Structures are given as structure tokens and as C-alpha cells.
């Protein structure tokens, strides 16, 4: 009987976590679809909404109000972006 109860608790916890992260993902996707970029050089770019989301979340800051979406990303820039996204 104890095993059954712990299985139910684990299942309940997993269910709650899945619902939480699914909800969070849907919120982020909605923000991407609704947002517009403030970077002067990314308007009309195919990733404008994703760039706007990165800026709105504080993951990308740009330089002089420019994001340079078509330039090559340096290793340091990618590492900094990954660290910013993974911060709690």
C-alpha cells in the first residue's frame, strides 16, 4: 500500500511540473507572437519576434539599439546568451 501511495505522489508531482512548464512555454510562445522588436535593424527579419522576446526577457541587449541578426555570432556572445537564458 505504501508503494502505491508513493507512486501516486510521484505521479502527481510529475503532473504538476509538466503543467507548470507547459503553461510557462505557452506564455513565452504567446509573448513571441505578440511582441515587436525595438532593435532598429531587426524589423522585418524572419526572427523579429524571437529577437524581441530575447530583448524583452533581458537575454540580449544589443549594441547601439542594433542586434545585427545576420552577422556571425562569436563564441563569447553565444556563451553569454546561453548563460543568461539558463540563469534562474
Secondary structure by P-SEA (a helix, b strand, c coil): caaaaaaaaaaaaaaaaaaaaaaaaaaaaaaaaaccccccccccccaaaaaaaaaaacccccccccccccccccaaaaaaaaaaaacc
